[in-house]
């Protein structure tokens, strides 16, 4: 690949704060389900609670893609204060835990349990042991942001990793590697194809070319296998066109102010 752009480096919080202003791949998936849902989430009218799986995935991304030094700058590994009555850690929602956190943990740090850190370490070792995954992550830039305008819609992406020789790399965690691709797979269930198309479209708009796209997928439990998947070029182009058409529909909604619910007409139950 030819490097023709500079990626924006910024914290996750700064990126997330701009989701009302910039369309993301996640918002585009919401738009497919219900355009009004997409609008409401971007406007902050619907705030979804943080999921533990998201926090775990973010910690795994930090260590595996950015390295131990970056991980230690943002995370502290601890199980928190112990309840003397039960011998178990206090829950994060308890007063004792919050008081301990305020006194012992800096506001800029996030907590990872010792069990989760042990799991992430096993995952990192699995990635390092996989020759193709290791090669893809050997050089490049992690967590780079690109912002651009497509059909007058402001769009942004946060790329897991850009290997300037090999292409865009997205890192996924999974329970069973066999479930990543195939019938009723994570790839189809979570519409990773649209993510590929949206990321590639935004990159192409700014860089002037469409790069290869790779997934590195690692199990988050025994046996902690890692697999590497390369997107077919024709599939990337198909999903880029799909993303382009969806962004065009978003532009129409922004212009008219009409965001359908997709339930405007009666549905037939058969």
C-alpha positions in Angstrom: 0.0 0.0 0.0 1.0 3.6 -0.6 0.8 5.8 2.5 -1.0 8.9 1.4 -2.8 10.0 4.6 -2.1 10.6 8.3 -4.3 8.9 10.9 -5.7 10.9 13.8 -4.6 9.6 17.2 -7.1 10.3 20.0 -8.5 8.6 23.0 -11.6 6.4 22.7 -13.6 8.9 24.7 -12.8 11.7 22.3 -13.9 9.5 19.4 -17.1 8.5 21.0 -18.0 12.1 21.9 -18.2 12.9 18.2 -20.8 10.1 17.3 -23.6 12.6 17.3 -21.7 14.6 14.6 -20.1 11.7 12.6 -21.7 8.6 11.3 -20.1 5.3 12.3 -20.3 1.7 11.2 -22.3 0.9 14.3 -24.8 3.7 13.6 -25.1 2.5 10.0 -26.1 -1.0 11.3 -28.8 0.7 13.5 -30.0 2.6 10.4 -30.6 -0.7 8.6 -32.8 -1.9 11.5 -34.6 1.4 12.0 -33.5 4.8 10.8 -35.3 6.5 13.7 -33.3 4.4 16.1 -30.1 5.5 14.4 -31.1 9.2 14.8 -32.1 8.8 18.4 -28.9 7.0 19.5 -26.7 9.6 17.7 -28.7 12.4 19.3 -28.1 10.9 22.8 -31.8 10.2 23.4 -31.0 6.5 23.8 -28.0 5.7 25.9 -27.1 2.0 26.0 -25.4 0.7 29.2 -21.8 -0.4 28.8 -21.5 -4.2 28.5 -18.8 -6.2 30.3 -17.9 -7.9 27.0 -17.2 -4.4 25.5 -14.9 -3.5 28.4 -13.1 -6.8 28.2 -12.7 -6.4 24.4 -11.3 -2.9 24.8 -8.7 -4.1 27.3 -7.7 -7.0 25.0 -7.4 -4.6 22.0 -5.2 -2.3 24.1 -2.7 -5.0 25.1 -2.6 -7.0 21.9 -2.6 -4.2 19.4 -0.8 -1.4 21.3 1.4 -3.4 23.7 2.1 -3.7 27.4 3.3 -0.1 27.9 0.1 1.4 26.4 -2.0 -1.1 28.5 -0.3 -0.2 31.7 -0.8 3.5 31.0 -4.6 3.1 31.0 -5.3 0.0 33.1 -4.6 -1.3 36.6 -5.0 -5.0 37.3 -6.8 -5.6 40.6 -9.8 -7.4 42.1 -10.6 -4.4 44.3 -11.2 -4.4 48.1 -12.2 -7.7 49.8 -15.4 -7.9 51.9 -14.2 -9.4 55.2 -17.6 -11.0 55.8 -17.6 -13.1 52.6 -13.9 -13.2 51.6 -14.9 -12.1 48.1 -14.3 -8.7 46.4 -16.9 -6.0 46.9 -19.0 -5.4 43.8 -18.3 -2.3 41.6 -21.7 -0.8 42.5 -21.1 -0.9 46.3 -20.2 2.1 48.5 -17.1 0.3 49.8 -15.8 -0.3 46.2 -16.4 3.3 45.1 -14.7 4.7 48.2 -11.7 2.4 47.6 -11.6 3.4 43.9 -11.6 7.1 44.7 -8.8 6.7 47.2 -6.6 4.2 45.4 -7.2 4.4 41.6 -6.5 7.4 39.4 -9.5 8.8 37.5 -7.6 8.2 34.2 -7.2 4.5 34.9 -9.6 1.6 34.2 -9.7 -1.7 36.2 -9.1 -5.2 34.8 -9.6 -8.2 37.1 -6.7 -10.6 37.7 -8.8 -13.3 36.0 -9.5 -11.2 32.9 -5.8 -10.1 32.7 -4.7 -13.7 32.8 -7.2 -14.5 29.9 -5.9 -11.5 27.9 -2.3 -12.6 28.4 -3.2 -16.1 27.0 -4.9 -14.4 24.0 -1.9 -12.2 23.3 0.4 -15.2 23.4 -1.9 -17.0 20.9 -1.7 -14.0 18.5 2.1 -13.9 18.8 2.3 -17.6 18.1 0.3 -17.3 14.9 2.8 -16.5 12.1 0.3 -14.6 9.9 -1.2 -12.6 12.8 2.2 -11.8 14.1 3.3 -10.6 10.6 0.2 -8.4 10.2 0.8 -6.7 13.5 4.6 -6.5 13.2 4.5 -2.9 11.9 1.9 -0.2 11.4 -0.4 2.0 13.4 -3.1 0.9 15.9 -6.3 2.7 16.7 -6.1 5.3 14.0 -9.1 7.6 13.2 -10.2 8.9 9.8 -12.9 11.5 9.3 -14.4 12.4 5.9 -17.6 13.4 4.1 -19.5 11.0 1.9 -22.7 12.2 0.2 -22.4 15.3 2.5 -22.7 13.0 5.5 -19.8 13.3 8.0 -18.3 9.9 8.6 -15.7 8.6 11.0 -13.9 5.2 11.5 -11.5 4.0 14.2 -9.3 1.4 12.6 -8.0 -1.4 14.9 -4.7 -1.6 13.0 -3.2 -0.3 9.7 -0.3 -2.3 8.3 0.9 0.1 5.5 2.3 -2.9 3.5 -0.6 -5.4 4.0 -3.8 -3.5 4.6 -6.5 -2.8 7.2 -6.6 -5.3 10.1 -9.6 -5.7 12.5 -9.2 -7.7 15.7 -12.1 -9.8 17.0 -12.6 -11.9 20.1 -14.8 -15.0 20.1 -15.8 -18.0 22.2 -15.3 -20.6 19.5 -13.2 -19.8 16.4 -15.4 -22.2 14.3 -18.3 -19.8 14.8 -16.6 -16.8 13.2 -17.5 -17.5 9.6 -20.1 -19.8 8.0 -23.8 -20.3 8.3 -25.3 -18.5 11.3 -21.8 -17.2 12.1 -20.7 -14.1 14.0 -19.6 -12.6 10.6 -23.1 -12.7 9.3 -25.0 -12.1 12.6 -23.1 -8.9 13.4 -22.8 -7.8 9.8 -19.1 -7.5 9.7 -19.3 -7.2 6.0 -20.9 -3.8 6.3 -18.2 -2.8 8.7 -15.6 -3.8 6.1 -17.4 -1.8 3.4 -17.8 1.3 5.5 -14.2 1.3 6.8 -12.9 0.7 3.2 -15.1 3.4 1.8 -13.9 6.0 4.3 -10.3 5.0 3.8 -10.6 5.1 0.0 -12.2 8.5 0.1 -9.3 10.0 2.0 -6.4 7.9 0.8 -7.4 7.5 -2.9 -7.2 3.7 -2.9 -8.9 0.7 -1.4 -6.6 -1.6 0.7 -6.9 -5.3 1.5 -8.8 -6.2 4.6 -8.0 -8.8 7.3 -9.6 -10.2 10.4 -7.5 -11.5 13.3 -9.8 -13.6 15.5 -8.8 -15.0 18.9 -10.7 -17.2 21.3 -11.2 -15.8 24.8 -11.2 -19.2 26.4 -9.4 -22.6 26.1 -7.8 -23.5 23.8 -7.3 -19.8 22.9 -6.8 -20.5 19.2 -6.2 -17.6 16.7 -7.3 -17.5 13.1 -6.6 -15.0 10.3 -9.2 -14.3 7.6 -8.7 -12.2 4.4 -11.7 -10.6 2.7 -12.1 -11.4 -0.9 -11.6 -8.3 -3.1 -15.0 -8.7 -4.8 -16.7 -8.9 -1.4 -15.0 -5.7 -0.3 -16.2 -3.9 -3.4 -19.8 -5.2 -2.9 -19.9 -4.1 0.7 -18.4 -0.7 -0.2 -21.3 -0.1 -2.6 -23.8 -1.3 0.0 -22.3 1.2 2.5 -22.4 3.9 -0.1 -26.1 3.4 -0.8 -26.9 3.3 2.9 -25.0 6.6 3.5 -27.0 8.1 0.6 -30.2 7.2 2.4 -28.8 8.7 5.6 -28.2 11.9 3.6 -31.8 11.9 2.4 -33.1 11.6 6.0 -30.8 14.4 7.2 -32.1 16.6 4.4 -35.8 15.9 4.8 -35.7 15.4 8.6 -37.8 12.2 8.1 -36.3 9.1 9.8 -38.6 6.1 9.2 -39.4 3.5 11.8 -39.7 0.8 9.2 -43.1 0.1 10.7 -45.1 2.7 8.8 -47.0 0.0 6.9 -48.9 -3.1 8.3 -46.8 -6.3 8.1 -48.3 -9.6 7.2 -47.8 -12.5 9.5 -47.8 -15.8 7.6 
